């Protein structure tokens, strides 16, 4: 891949990411985005592993009742988690329509009721006048699971990665505010920012095309 195609692909990628950020109401910054792209395989690896770890059982036997509740049905895995989210948010008790609303109609009302009844049977939740409350067994089991999983190396690596990206974006925002408020002039932008802003569009368009390029991505080779 020649320089012209590389720059064109970079700009196309940045424009796509800017649109994604706008869709989720997040500020877009070129430099953190380029860094994240360079480390995209690590990001995908960490995000996939964190799901497997959080969905899986702890590496030692704690909170087995919670596991039993979730494994009674594939649908209970998600429903029981939404019940737990609601119970830890409002400890005055919850009503099942709240859970149904949080699940956005993905599961039927009858399935949610059955899941709650199994939670009662296992002693994890109790029902009183149409409201459901967490028991000591539920909270103790769930907290033990947290205490075990929070020390998992992959959980720690995931947390560090997310915080690092968040901090890079925060610093980029502070820098942008400083430059705007103090009317910075001169060469203070990176090459990536200048490409994104179109500074080199004329120079790039004058470069020869690579007729041998088939449009596919080149193989990933370690360079970092």
Legacy VTK file of the C-alpha trace (Angstrom):
# vtk DataFile Version 3.0
C-alpha trace
ASCII
DATASET POLYDATA
POINTS 224 float
0.000 0.000 0.000
1.442 3.368 -1.034
1.338 6.673 0.879
-1.667 8.055 -0.997
-3.873 5.055 -0.280
-2.670 4.858 3.327
-3.603 8.490 3.996
-6.955 8.127 2.229
-7.810 5.075 4.324
-6.744 6.860 7.486
-8.973 9.834 6.751
-11.914 7.582 5.855
-11.444 5.687 9.121
-11.299 8.898 11.185
-14.438 10.264 9.537
-16.262 7.022 10.324
-15.133 7.152 13.940
-16.195 10.796 14.236
-19.684 9.808 13.077
-19.771 6.973 15.634
-18.810 9.398 18.401
-21.541 11.788 17.331
-24.068 8.943 17.428
-23.215 8.210 21.068
-22.842 11.902 22.022
-19.135 11.625 22.778
-16.446 14.151 21.900
-14.179 13.015 19.045
-10.418 13.468 19.186
-8.014 12.345 16.476
-4.960 11.323 18.515
-6.656 9.011 21.058
-8.602 7.453 18.184
-5.396 6.688 16.276
-3.862 5.185 19.420
-6.948 3.031 19.983
-6.878 1.865 16.359
-3.190 0.897 16.674
-4.113 -1.198 19.718
-7.445 -2.441 18.343
-6.583 -6.149 18.560
-5.633 -5.752 22.213
-8.899 -3.859 22.783
-10.980 -6.570 21.124
-9.108 -9.245 23.052
-9.674 -7.517 26.398
-13.351 -6.776 25.728
-14.021 -10.386 24.711
-12.199 -11.853 27.705
-13.970 -9.570 30.194
-17.357 -10.855 28.973
-16.222 -14.463 29.359
-14.868 -13.818 32.849
-17.907 -11.895 34.106
-20.332 -14.423 32.629
-18.376 -17.398 33.914
-18.069 -18.810 37.437
-15.366 -17.547 39.839
-12.114 -19.517 39.863
-12.924 -20.742 43.383
-16.268 -22.008 44.657
-18.211 -18.995 45.952
-21.760 -17.823 45.277
-22.886 -21.196 43.956
-26.557 -20.341 44.521
-26.251 -17.421 42.113
-24.742 -19.748 39.504
-27.564 -22.232 40.022
-30.193 -19.528 39.513
-28.604 -18.320 36.290
-28.086 -21.784 34.853
-31.696 -22.934 35.308
-32.497 -21.359 31.937
-30.596 -19.464 29.275
-33.038 -16.571 29.680
-32.581 -16.530 33.466
-28.922 -15.611 33.006
-29.895 -12.164 31.756
-33.110 -11.726 33.762
-31.453 -12.544 37.090
-28.728 -9.989 36.341
-31.299 -7.277 35.647
-33.033 -8.177 38.912
-29.679 -7.818 40.681
-29.034 -4.449 39.049
-32.452 -3.199 40.201
-32.044 -4.579 43.738
-28.613 -3.006 44.264
-29.890 0.317 42.941
-33.062 0.455 45.054
-32.896 -1.584 48.238
-36.470 -0.701 49.169
-37.616 -3.498 46.904
-38.525 -3.703 43.243
-41.503 -4.627 41.110
-41.076 -6.966 38.179
-42.457 -4.500 35.592
-39.300 -2.456 36.263
-37.212 -5.455 35.254
-39.419 -6.085 32.229
-38.928 -2.476 31.134
-35.147 -2.693 31.603
-35.072 -5.813 29.425
-36.873 -3.864 26.678
-39.384 -6.602 25.895
-36.702 -9.199 25.156
-38.317 -11.665 27.550
-41.984 -12.289 28.286
-43.654 -11.256 31.531
-44.320 -14.904 32.409
-40.638 -15.824 31.956
-39.571 -12.975 34.240
-42.083 -14.073 36.886
-40.830 -17.679 36.693
-37.239 -16.483 37.067
-38.184 -14.452 40.156
-39.979 -17.447 41.662
-36.857 -19.568 41.223
-34.878 -16.854 42.988
-37.329 -17.073 45.879
-37.061 -20.879 45.944
-33.271 -20.649 46.172
-33.524 -18.147 49.017
-31.884 -15.361 47.010
-34.873 -13.034 46.899
-38.142 -12.792 48.821
-41.557 -11.485 47.815
-43.773 -9.239 49.901
-46.946 -7.495 48.697
-45.932 -7.493 45.043
-42.382 -6.311 45.670
-39.181 -8.329 45.633
-36.277 -7.886 48.018
-32.764 -9.277 48.035
-31.809 -11.591 50.881
-28.552 -11.763 52.834
-27.756 -14.930 50.912
-27.999 -13.081 47.594
-25.901 -10.107 48.653
-23.253 -12.228 50.406
-22.966 -14.591 47.422
-22.801 -11.753 44.882
-20.218 -9.818 46.899
-17.994 -12.885 47.284
-18.078 -13.316 43.512
-17.058 -9.674 43.098
-14.191 -10.070 45.564
-12.813 -13.049 43.644
-13.256 -11.670 40.126
-11.949 -8.187 40.924
-8.482 -9.708 41.406
-8.486 -11.532 38.058
-5.530 -10.306 35.932
-7.700 -9.907 32.825
-10.257 -7.830 34.748
-7.472 -5.566 35.973
-5.982 -5.297 32.462
-9.397 -4.391 31.029
-9.968 -1.732 33.698
-6.532 -0.186 33.114
-7.077 -0.080 29.355
-10.477 1.637 29.650
-9.162 4.174 32.173
-6.131 4.884 29.953
-8.301 5.615 26.896
-10.672 7.717 28.983
-7.762 9.723 30.399
-6.295 10.289 26.921
-9.625 11.663 25.731
-9.927 13.864 28.818
-6.448 15.324 28.288
-7.192 15.889 24.593
-10.324 17.802 25.566
-8.388 19.969 28.046
-5.739 20.683 25.400
-8.387 21.658 22.847
-9.985 24.029 25.372
-6.612 25.650 26.112
-5.871 26.145 22.428
-9.313 27.617 21.815
-9.256 29.963 24.818
-5.694 31.166 24.223
-5.946 31.321 20.436
-2.882 29.149 19.819
-1.138 29.700 16.505
1.708 27.833 14.859
2.660 24.195 14.446
1.048 22.462 17.389
-1.049 19.798 15.647
0.056 16.260 14.888
0.404 14.842 11.391
-2.795 12.827 11.937
-4.748 15.944 12.870
-3.487 17.807 9.809
-4.501 14.891 7.573
-7.965 14.818 9.136
-8.417 18.579 8.752
-7.519 18.371 5.045
-4.234 20.303 5.206
-2.510 17.859 2.855
-5.428 16.964 0.579
-3.896 18.697 -2.458
-0.491 17.091 -1.879
-1.999 13.650 -1.429
-4.270 13.866 -4.488
-1.252 14.663 -6.668
0.479 11.431 -5.700
0.251 8.433 -8.085
-2.310 5.734 -7.454
-1.251 2.193 -6.609
-2.761 0.130 -9.404
-1.682 -3.111 -7.762
-3.741 -2.575 -4.628
-6.763 -4.876 -4.425
-8.544 -2.931 -1.697
-7.898 -5.500 1.007
-6.191 -4.756 4.283
-2.508 -5.702 4.520
-1.517 -8.393 7.018
-0.940 -7.205 10.571
2.735 -7.206 11.442
4.167 -6.314 14.861
5.990 -2.986 14.787
5.279 -1.468 18.206
LINES 1 225
224 0 1 2 3 4 5 6 7 8 9 10 11 12 13 14 15 16 17 18 19 20 21 22 23 24 25 26 27 28 29 30 31 32 33 34 35 36 37 38 39 40 41 42 43 44 45 46 47 48 49 50 51 52 53 54 55 56 57 58 59 60 61 62 63 64 65 66 67 68 69 70 71 72 73 74 75 76 77 78 79 80 81 82 83 84 85 86 87 88 89 90 91 92 93 94 95 96 97 98 99 100 101 102 103 104 105 106 107 108 109 110 111 112 113 114 115 116 117 118 119 120 121 122 123 124 125 126 127 128 129 130 131 132 133 134 135 136 137 138 139 140 141 142 143 144 145 146 147 148 149 150 151 152 153 154 155 156 157 158 159 160 161 162 163 164 165 166 167 168 169 170 171 172 173 174 175 176 177 178 179 180 181 182 183 184 185 186 187 188 189 190 191 192 193 194 195 196 197 198 199 200 201 202 203 204 205 206 207 208 209 210 211 212 213 214 215 216 217 218 219 220 221 222 223
